Amino acid sequence: MKKIIIAEDIKAILEKEQSFLNRADIRTLTVSANEQALALHRAETADLIIVNLDSPQMSGEMLCSLIRDDKELCKVSIIIICSNTESDAKRCSLCRANAFITSPPDKAILLQEMHQLLYVAPRKSLRVPLSIKIHVISKGTPFMAYAENISVSGMLLHSEALLFGGDTITCSFYLPDSTHITIDAEVIRVLEKETEHDTNYYGVKFVDLRIDSSSAIEAFVEKECRHNT
């Protein structure tokens, strides 16, 4: 059973995503403030905490500091929601959260972060934004997709093409340093569209990643993480 502690206003954004939050292996606990998240984590030992950077009595930095400095509480993933400002981004990068997302959070990106942090090994869940074009082949049919982020284990893509969970695709793309990657991947998440005009979002997991490709992606991710801290 995975336990998620989440701020009430953030959970409201995900109310329509019943397929994820209502899974049999997930228990969702809501709080109205960061100090409540800390108290609940002490009592329940959550796997993931999702809160706002700013809260009346306890900031996101204070919450992260108290958790990370406590050997009984520190083994939890934390996502911070903050405003889209340079100062808030810097605050988040220094507070030892696993990820931060600007408000209002994009539901597809938030769900992908939640899924990665709950079900992927910590090393592999380290990921960074990546806005590049992806050449994809599915069942012999080529199409274009665009990456939102990347980790050693997979990517979040969006495309007009229709895919289903379990589909295997071949992805070909260039990292920003010009390294060319060609790899097979499996669609593990199909994220619900808000409207019929939205593109489709897919969480994909890399399959049989070659050592050279894995090393190139890992080096890129770690470089970007150092650059953003």
C-alpha positions, 0 to 999 in steps of 0.5 A, spaced: 500 500 500 502 506 497 500 512 502 500 519 499 499 525 503 496 531 499 494 538 500 486 539 499 487 544 493 492 540 489 488 534 490 482 538 487 485 538 481 486 531 480 479 529 482 477 527 475 483 522 475 480 516 479 483 511 475 490 513 479 488 516 486 483 510 487 487 504 485 487 499 490 494 499 492 494 507 493 491 510 500 490 518 499 490 522 505 488 530 505 491 536 509 489 543 509 496 546 511 504 543 511 504 542 519 498 537 518 502 534 513 508 533 517 504 531 523 500 526 519 507 523 516 509 522 523 503 518 524 502 514 517 509 514 514 507 516 507 511 514 501 509 521 497 508 528 500 505 533 495 504 540 498 505 548 497 511 552 497 507 557 501 503 555 507 500 560 513 504 557 519 509 552 515 513 553 509 515 548 504 522 549 506 521 548 513 517 542 512 522 539 507 528 541 512 524 537 518 523 531 514 530 530 511 533 531 517 529 526 521 532 519 520 525 516 521 522 521 516 526 522 511 525 516 506 519 519 503 518 523 496 516 530 496 513 534 490 512 542 492 507 546 488 510 553 487 508 560 483 512 561 476 517 565 479 525 565 479 525 566 486 520 560 488 524 556 483 530 557 487 527 556 493 524 549 491 531 547 488 534 548 495 529 545 499 531 538 498 524 536 495 524 531 489 521 535 484 517 542 484 511 544 479 509 551 478 502 553 479 497 551 477 500 544 476 499 541 469 495 535 471 499 530 466 506 532 469 503 532 476 501 525 475 507 523 471 511 525 477 507 522 482 507 515 478 515 515 477 516 517 485 511 512 487 513 506 482 520 507 480 527 506 483 530 513 486 536 513 482 531 512 476 526 517 478 531 523 477 528 527 471 529 534 468 524 538 463 526 536 456 522 540 450 524 536 444 521 532 438 521 525 438 520 520 432 516 515 433 514 508 430 508 504 433 506 498 429 509 500 423 506 507 423 511 513 424 508 519 427 511 525 431 511 526 439 514 531 443 517 530 450 516 534 456 521 530 461 526 525 461 529 520 466 534 514 465 527 510 466 523 513 461 519 520 458 513 523 458 510 524 451 505 528 448 502 527 441 496 527 436 497 519 435 493 514 439 496 509 443 494 504 449 497 502 455 502 496 453 503 498 446 511 498 444 514 504 440 520 505 438 523 512 439 528 516 436 531 523 438 537 527 439 539 530 446 541 537 446 548 535 446 547 532 439 547 525 442 542 521 438 538 516 441 534 510 438 530 506 443 524 501 444 519 503 450 513 501 453 507 505 454 505 505 461 501 511 463 495 514 458 493 520 461 486 523 461 485 529 456 481 535 459 478 536 453 477 533 446 482 539 443 488 537 447 493 532 445 494 525 448 499 524 454 503 518 455 508 516 460 513 511 457 518 506 460 524 505 456 525 497 454 532 494 454 536 500 454 543 500 451 549 502 456 551 507 451 544 510 451 543 509 458 550 513 460 548 519 455 541 520 458 544 519 465 549 524 464 544 529 461 540 529 467 545 529 472 548 535 468 541 539 468 540 537 475 547 541 477 545 547 472 538 548 476 541 547 483 
